[in-house]
């Protein structure tokens, strides 16, 4: 049985433009996501994030994650202030990439986004920053720590839990400057006295893992 030739990038772009049903749209985006590392595909996948189709958006996110840091400038430039769904997906992609160029966007989302799931994703992104791309990251790292300290007082226990995860990820990266380590340690110690037992337990677990 003959195996059909994979569609070219141009064919997939045409399919995306012609898609009239959800199934056709999904198939086109699945094909395009395989070309996520191509510069001309990145804006197409970002545009798909605003189609109000969660399944399609997830596929588009996969393609953007495949592009990695190459997608960051376009994601930041096209961040949609009116379409909340598109913005939320874009923030999740930026958080997973961990590029410091997205720092301001992630900090704003961590502090003030109205969706707890987006705030948690942004916090995780702050803990997963790839600091090696900055020649002198200390000022930006101090800024991140200030955000984590501010959010640690949030009334939502899930947000406080996400701060602990961010701190743990940062410790595990090995990129914590010596002057900031006492403040990160104090933050975890603070959570061991949290009003929520789940948050307390997660902080104690993080301290245990760090000290092993």
PAZAPA-4460 file (N, C-alpha, C; in steps of 0.05 Angstrom, whole numbers, plus 32768, in hexadecimal, padded with zeros to 4 digits):
% residues 212
    n_x    n_y    n_z   ca_x   ca_y   ca_z    c_x    c_y    c_z   seq   type   mol
   8011   7FE8   8000   8000   8000   8000   8012   8019   8000     1      X     A
   800C   802B   7FEE   801D   8043   7FEC   8017   8056   8003     2      X     A
   802D   8061   800E   802A   8075   8024   8029   8091   8017     3      X     A
   8014   80A0   801D   8012   80BB   8011   8029   80CD   8019     4      X     A
   8031   80DD   8006   8046   80F1   800C   803C   8105   8020     5      X     A
   804D   810D   8033   8045   8122   8046   803F   813C   8038     6      X     A
   802C   814B   8042   8025   8164   8035   803B   8178   8038     7      X     A
   803E   8189   8024   8051   819E   8026   8047   81B4   8038     8      X     A
   8059   81C6   803F   8051   81DC   8050   803D   81EE   8042     9      X     A
   8041   81F2   8028   802E   8203   8019   8012   81F6   8018    10      X     A
   8011   81DC   8014   7FF7   81CE   8014   7FE9   81D1   802E    11      X     A
   7FF8   81CF   8044   7FEC   81D1   805F   7FE2   81ED   8064    12      X     A
   7FF1   8201   805B   7FE7   821C   805E   7FCD   8220   804F    13      X     A
   7FCB   8215   8037   7FB2   8217   8028   7F9B   8209   8036    14      X     A
   7FA1   81F1   8042   7F8D   81E2   8051   7F83   81F3   8069    15      X     A
   7F95   8200   8076   7F8D   8211   808D   7F7B   8227   8084    16      X     A
   7F81   8233   806E   7F71   824A   8064   7F55   8240   805B    17      X     A
   7F54   8227   8051   7F3B   821D   8046   7F2A   820E   805B    18      X     A
   7F35   8209   8072   7F27   81F8   8086   7F0C   8204   808E    19      X     A
   7EF7   81F5   808A   7EDC   81FE   8090   7ED0   81EF   80A7    20      X     A
   7EDC   81D9   80B0   7ED1   81C9   80C5   7EE8   81C4   80DA    21      X     A
   7EE0   81BE   80F3   7EF4   81BA   8108   7F08   81A3   8100    22      X     A
   7EFE   818E   80F4   7F10   8178   80ED   7F25   8180   80D8    23      X     A
   7F1C   8190   80C5   7F2F   819A   80B1   7F44   81AC   80BD    24      X     A
   7F3B   81BD   80CF   7F4D   81D0   80DC   7F61   81C1   80ED    25      X     A
   7F58   81AC   80FC   7F6A   819D   810D   7F7F   818F   80FB    26      X     A
   7F77   8183   80E5   7F8A   8175   80D4   7F9F   8188   80C9    27      X     A
   7F96   81A0   80C1   7FA9   81B3   80B6   7FBD   81BC   80CB    28      X     A
   7FB3   81C1   80E3   7FC5   81CA   80F9   7FD8   81B4   8101    29      X     A
   7FCE   819B   8101   7FE0   8185   8108   7FF7   8183   80F4    30      X     A
   7FF1   8187   80DB   8006   8186   80C7   8019   819E   80CA    31      X     A
   800E   81B6   80CF   801F   81CD   80D2   8031   81CC   80EA    32      X     A
   8027   81BF   8100   8036   81BE   8118   8050   81AF   8115    33      X     A
   8051   819C   8101   8069   818E   80FB   807E   81A0   80EF    34      X     A
   8075   81B6   80E4   8087   81CA   80D8   808C   81E2   80EC    35      X     A
   8087   81DD   8106   8088   81F3   8119   80A3   8202   811A    36      X     A
   80B8   81F5   8111   80D2   8202   8111   80D7   8214   80F9    37      X     A
   80C3   8215   80E7   80C6   8227   80D0   80BB   8243   80D7    38      X     A
   80CA   8258   80D3   80C2   8273   80DB   80A7   827B   80D0    39      X     A
   80A0   8273   80B8   8087   827C   80AC   806E   826E   80B8    40      X     A
   8073   8258   80C7   805D   8249   80D3   8056   8255   80EE    41      X     A
   8069   8261   80FC   8065   826B   8117   804D   827E   8118    42      X     A
   804B   8293   8107   8033   82A4   8109   8019   8296   8103    43      X     A
   801A   8282   80F2   8001   8273   80EC   7FF7   8264   8105    44      X     A
   800A   8257   8113   8003   8248   812B   7FF9   825B   8141    45      X     A
   8006   8273   8143   7FFD   8286   8157   7FE0   828F   8151    46      X     A
   7FDB   8294   8137   7FC0   829C   8130   7FAB   8287   8137    47      X     A
   7FB2   826D   8135   7FA0   8258   813C   7F98   8258   8159    48      X     A
   7FA9   8262   816B   7FA3   8263   8187   7F8A   8272   818D    49      X     A
   7F82   8284   817C   7F6A   8294   8180   7F51   828A   8173    50      X     A
   7F51   8271   816A   7F3A   8266   815B   7F24   825B   816E    51      X     A
   7F28   825C   8188   7F14   8252   819B   7F0F   8234   8197    52      X     A
   7F24   8226   8192   7F23   8208   818F   7F39   81FC   819F    53      X     A
   7F33   81F3   81B8   7F49   81EA   81CA   7F5A   81D4   81BE    54      X     A
   7F4D   81C1   81B0   7F5D   81AA   81A6   7F71   81B4   8191    55      X     A
   7F68   81C6   817F   7F79   81D1   816B   7F8F   81E2   8178    56      X     A
   7F88   81F1   818C   7F9C   8202   819A   7FB2   81F1   81A7    57      X     A
   7FAA   81DA   81B2   7FBE   81C9   81BE   7FD2   81BF   81A9    58      X     A
   7FC9   81B8   8192   7FDA   81AF   817C   7FEC   81C6   8174    59      X     A
   7FE1   81DE   8171   7FF1   81F6   8169   8006   81FC   817E    60      X     A
   7FFF   81F8   8197   8013   81FD   81AD   802A   81E9   81AA    61      X     A
   8024   81D1   81A2   803A   81BD   819E   804D   81C6   8188    62      X     A
   8042   81D1   8173   8053   81DB   815D   8064   81F2   8166    63      X     A
   8058   8204   8176   8067   821C   817F   807D   8213   8193    64      X     A
   8077   81FF   81A3   808C   81F5   81B5   80A3   81E8   81A5    65      X     A
   809C   81DC   818F   80B0   81D1   817D   80C3   81E7   8173    66      X     A
   80B7   81FE   816D   80C7   8215   8164   80D8   8220   817B    67      X     A
   80CF   821E   8194   80DE   8226   81AB   80E4   8244   81AB    68      X     A
   80FC   824B   81B1   8103   8268   81B4   80FF   8278   819B    69      X     A
   80FF   826B   8184   80FA   8279   816B   80DE   8285   8169    70      X     A
   80CC   8279   8179   80B0   8283   8178   80AB   829A   818B    71      X     A
   80BE   829F   819D   80B9   82B3   81B3   80B4   82CF   81A8    72      X     A
   80C5   82DA   8196   80BF   82F6   818D   80A4   82F9   8181    73      X     A
   809C   82E5   8171   8081   82E7   8163   806B   82E4   8178    74      X     A
   806E   82D2   818B   805A   82CF   81A0   8056   82E8   81B0    75      X     A
   806C   82F6   81B7   806A   830F   81C6   805E   8325   81B5    76      X     A
   8065   8326   819C   805B   833B   818B   803D   8338   8186    77      X     A
   8034   831F   8184   8019   8319   817D   8007   8313   8195    78      X     A
   8011   8317   81AD   8001   8311   81C5   7FE7   8320   81C4    79      X     A
   7FD1   8312   81C5   7FB7   831D   81C0   7FAB   8327   81DA    80      X     A
   7FA8   8342   81DC   7F9C   834D   81F4   7F7E   834C   81F4    81      X     A
   7F71   8344   81DE   7F54   8344   81DD   7F49   8327   81DE    82      X     A
   7F57   8315   81D1   7F4E   82F9   81D1   7F5C   82EB   81E8    83      X     A
   7F4D   82E7   81FE   7F5A   82DC   8216   7F64   82BF   8211    84      X     A
   7F54   82AF   8203   7F5D   8294   81FE   7F77   8292   81F0    85      X     A
   7F7B   82A2   81DB   7F94   82A3   81CC   7FAB   82AC   81DE    86      X     A
   7FA5   82C0   81EF   7FBA   82CA   8201   7FC2   82B4   8215    87      X     A
   7FAE   82A6   8220   7FB4   8291   8233   7FC5   827B   8227    88      X     A
   7FBE   8272   820F   7FCF   825D   8202   7FEB   8267   81FD    89      X     A
   7FEE   8280   81F4   8008   828B   81EE   8019   828D   8208    90      X     A
   800D   8295   821E   801B   8296   8237   8025   827A   8240    91      X     A
   8014   8266   823C   801D   824B   8243   8034   8242   8232    92      X     A
   8034   8249   8218   804B   8242   8207   8064   8251   8211    93      X     A
   8062   826B   8216   8079   827A   821F   8084   826F   8239    94      X     A
   8072   8267   824B   807A   825C   8265   808A   8242   8261    95      X     A
   8082   8231   824E   8090   8218   824A   80AB   821C   823B    96      X     A
   80AD   8231   822B   80C6   8236   821D   80DB   8241   8231    97      X     A
   80D2   8253   8243   80E4   825D   8258   80F8   8272   824F    98      X     A
   80F2   8280   823A   8104   8294   8230   8100   82AE   8240    99      X     A
   8116   82BA   824B   8113   82D2   825B   8108   82EA   824C   100      X     A
   8107   82EA   8232   80FA   8300   8224   80DC   8301   822A   101      X     A
   80D1   82EC   8234   80B4   82EB   823B   80B0   82F2   8258   102      X     A
   80C5   82FA   8266   80C3   82FD   8283   80AD   8310   828C   103      X     A
   80AB   8327   827F   8097   833B   8288   807B   8330   8284   104      X     A
   8076   8323   826E   805C   8317   8268   8055   8302   827D   105      X     A
   8068   82F0   8283   8063   82DB   8296   805F   82E6   82B2   106      X     A
   806E   82FB   82B9   806A   8306   82D4   804E   8313   82D6   107      X     A
   8046   8321   82C2   802C   832E   82C2   8016   8318   82C5   108      X     A
   8019   8302   82B6   8005   82ED   82B7   8005   82E0   82D3   109      X     A
   801D   82DB   82DE   801F   82CE   82F8   8012   82DF   830E   110      X     A
   8014   82F9   830C   8009   830B   8320   7FEB   8310   831D   111      X     A
   7FE2   8313   8304   7FC8   8320   8300   7FB5   8312   82ED   112      X     A
   7FBC   82FD   82DF   7FAA   82F0   82CD   7F91   82E6   82DC   113      X     A
   7F7A   82E8   82D0   7F62   82E0   82DF   7F5D   82C2   82DF   114      X     A
   7F6C   82B3   82CE   7F69   8295   82CD   7F7F   8289   82DE   115      X     A
   7F78   827B   82F4   7F8C   826E   8304   7F9E   825B   82F4   116      X     A
   7F94   824D   82E1   7FA4   823A   82D1   7FBA   8249   82C2   117      X     A
   7FB4   8261   82B8   7FC8   8270   82AA   7FDD   827B   82BD   118      X     A
   7FD4   8284   82D5   7FE7   828D   82E9   7FFA   8277   82F2   119      X     A
   7FEF   825F   82F5   8000   8248   82FD   8015   8242   82E7   120      X     A
   800C   8243   82CE   801E   823D   82B8   8034   8253   82B7   121      X     A
   802C   826C   82BB   8040   8282   82BA   8054   827F   82D1   122      X     A
   804B   8278   82E8   805D   8274   82FF   8071   825D   82F9   123      X     A
   8067   8248   82EE   8079   8232   82E7   808E   823B   82D3   124      X     A
   8085   824C   82C0   8097   8257   82AD   80AD   8268   82BA   125      X     A
   80A5   8278   82CE   80B9   8288   82DC   80CE   8277   82EA   126      X     A
   80C6   825F   82F3   80D9   824D   8300   80E9   823D   82EC   127      X     A
   80E2   823F   82D2   80F0   822F   82BE   80FF   8240   82AA   128      X     A
   8105   8259   82B1   8113   826B   829F   812E   825F   8297   129      X     A
   8135   8262   827E   814F   825A   8274   8162   8272   8276   130      X     A
   816E   8275   828D   817D   828E   8292   8197   828F   8283   131      X     A
   81A0   8279   8278   81BA   8279   8269   81B9   828B   8251   132      X     A
   81A2   8293   8248   81A0   82A4   8230   81A5   82C2   8237   133      X     A
   81A7   82C8   8251   81AD   82E3   825A   81C9   82E5   8264   134      X     A
   81D9   82F9   825A   81F5   82FB   8263   81F7   8302   8281   135      X     A
   81E4   8312   828B   81E4   831A   82A7   81C7   8318   82B2   136      X     A
   81BF   8301   82BA   81A3   82FC   82C1   819B   8305   82DD   137      X     A
   81AD   830E   82EE   81A7   8312   830A   8190   8326   830F   138      X     A
   818F   833B   8300   8179   834F   8304   815E   8343   82FD   139      X     A
   815D   8334   82E7   8144   8327   82DF   813C   8311   82F3   140      X     A
   8150   8303   82FE   814A   82EE   8311   813F   82FA   832B   141      X     A
   814A   8311   8333   8140   831F   834B   8123   8327   8346   142      X     A
   811D   8330   832E   8102   8338   8327   80EF   8321   8329   143      X     A
   80F7   8309   8320   80E7   82F1   8322   80E2   82EA   833F   144      X     A
   80F7   82EB   834F   80F3   82E5   836B   80DF   82F8   8378   145      X     A
   80E1   8311   8372   80CE   8324   837D   80B1   831D   8375   146      X     A
   80AD   8314   835D   8092   830B   8354   8089   82F3   8364   147      X     A
   809B   82DF   8367   8094   82C7   8377   808D   82CF   8394   148      X     A
   809C   82E1   839F   8096   82E9   83BB   807B   82F7   83BD   149      X     A
   8075   8308   83A9   805B   8316   83A9   8044   8302   83A6   150      X     A
   8047   82F0   8394   8031   82DD   838E   802E   82C8   83A5   151      X     A
   8043   82C5   83B5   8042   82B1   83CA   802D   82B8   83DF   152      X     A
   8023   82D0   83DF   800E   82D9   83F1   7FF2   82D7   83E5   153      X     A
   7FF0   82CB   83CE   7FD6   82CA   83C0   7FC2   82B9   83D0   154      X     A
   7FA9   82C0   83CE   7F94   82B2   83DD   7F8D   8297   83D2   155      X     A
   7F95   8291   83B9   7F8F   8277   83AD   7FA6   8263   83B4   156      X     A
   7F9E   824D   83C2   7FB3   823A   83CA   7FC1   822E   83B2   157      X     A
   7FB3   822B   839B   7FBF   821F   8383   7FD5   8231   8378   158      X     A
   7FD1   824B   837A   7FE6   825E   8371   7FFE   825C   8383   159      X     A
   7FF9   825B   839D   8010   8259   83B0   801F   823E   83AB   160      X     A
   8010   8229   83A5   801D   820F   839F   802E   8212   8386   161      X     A
   8024   8221   8372   8033   8225   8359   804D   8235   835E   162      X     A
   804D   8247   8371   8065   8256   8378   807A   8242   8383   163      X     A
   8072   822F   8393   8085   821B   839E   8091   820B   8387   164      X     A
   8080   8203   8374   808A   81F4   835D   809E   8205   834D   165      X     A
   8099   821E   834A   80AB   8230   833B   80C6   8232   834A   166      X     A
   80C5   8235   8364   80DE   8236   8374   80ED   821C   8371   167      X     A
   80E0   8206   8373   80ED   81EC   8370   80FA   81E9   8355   168      X     A
   80EC   81F0   8340   80F7   81EE   8325   8110   8200   8322   169      X     A
   810F   8217   832E   8126   822A   832D   813E   821E   833C   170      X     A
   8139   8213   8353   814F   8206   8362   815B   81EF   8351   171      X     A
   814A   81DF   8345   8154   81C8   8336   8164   81D0   831D   172      X     A
   815F   81E8   8313   816E   81F1   82FB   818B   81F7   8301   173      X     A
   8191   81FC   831B   81AD   8202   8322   81B4   821F   831C   174      X     A
   81A1   8230   8315   81A6   824B   830C   819C   8260   8321   175      X     A
   819E   8259   833A   8196   826C   834F   81AE   827B   8358   176      X     A
   81B0   8296   8354   81C7   82A4   835E   81CA   82A2   837D   177      X     A
   81E1   82A1   8387   81E6   829E   83A4   81D7   82B3   83B4   178      X     A
   81D7   82CD   83AC   81C9   82E1   83BD   81AB   82DC   83BF   179      X     A
   819F   82CD   83AC   8182   82C9   83AD   817A   82AF   83BC   180      X     A
   818D   829E   83C1   8186   8285   83CD   8179   8287   83E9   181      X     A
   8183   8299   83FA   8175   829B   8414   8158   82A4   8412   182      X     A
   8152   82B5   83FE   8136   82BE   83FB   8125   82A8   83F0   183      X     A
   8130   8298   83DD   8120   8281   83D3   811B   826D   83EA   184      X     A
   8130   8268   83FA   812D   8256   8411   8118   8260   8424   185      X     A
   8118   827A   8429   8104   8286   843C   80E8   8284   8430   186      X     A
   80E6   8285   8416   80CC   8282   840A   80C1   8266   840E   187      X     A
   80D1   8252   840A   80C8   8236   840F   80C2   8232   842D   188      X     A
   80D3   823D   843E   80CE   823A   845B   80B3   8247   8462   189      X     A
   80AE   825E   8456   8094   826C   845B   807C   825A   8455   190      X     A
   807E   824B   843F   8068   823A   8436   8064   8222   8449   191      X     A
   8078   821A   8458   8075   8204   846B   8061   820C   8481   192      X     A
   805C   8226   8484   8049   822F   8498   802F   8239   848B   193      X     A
   802A   8231   8472   8013   823A   8463   7FF9   8230   8471   194      X     A
   7FE4   823F   846C   7FCA   8237   8478   7FBE   821E   846B   195      X     A
   7FC7   8217   8453   7FBD   8200   8445   7FD1   81E8   8448   196      X     A
   7FC7   81D1   8452   7FD9   81BA   8457   7FE6   81AF   843E   197      X     A
   7FD8   81B2   8427   7FE4   81A8   840E   7FFC   81B9   8406   198      X     A
   7FFA   81D3   8409   8010   81E6   8404   8027   81E0   8417   199      X     A
   8020   81DD   8431   8035   81D6   8445   8044   81BD   843D   200      X     A
   8036   81A8   8435   8043   818F   842E   8054   8192   8416   201      X     A
   804B   81A2   8402   805B   81A5   83E9   8075   81B5   83EF   202      X     A
   8073   81C8   8401   808B   81D7   8408   809F   81C6   8417   203      X     A
   8095   81B5   842A   80A7   81A3   8438   80B4   818F   8426   204      X     A
   80A5   8185   8412   80B0   8172   83FE   80C5   8180   83EE   205      X     A
   80C1   8199   83E6   80D5   81A7   83D6   80EE   81AC   83E5   206      X     A
   80EC   81B3   83FF   8103   81B6   840F   8113   819C   8412   207      X     A
   8104   8187   8416   8110   816C   8419   8120   8165   8400   208      X     A
   8113   8169   83E9   8120   8162   83CF   8139   8173   83CB   209      X     A
   8137   818C   83D2   814E   819E   83CE   8166   8197   83E0   210      X     A
   8160   818D   83F8   8175   8188   840B   8181   816C   8409   211      X     A
   8176   815B   83F8   8180   8140   83F5   819C   8140   83E9   212      X     A
***
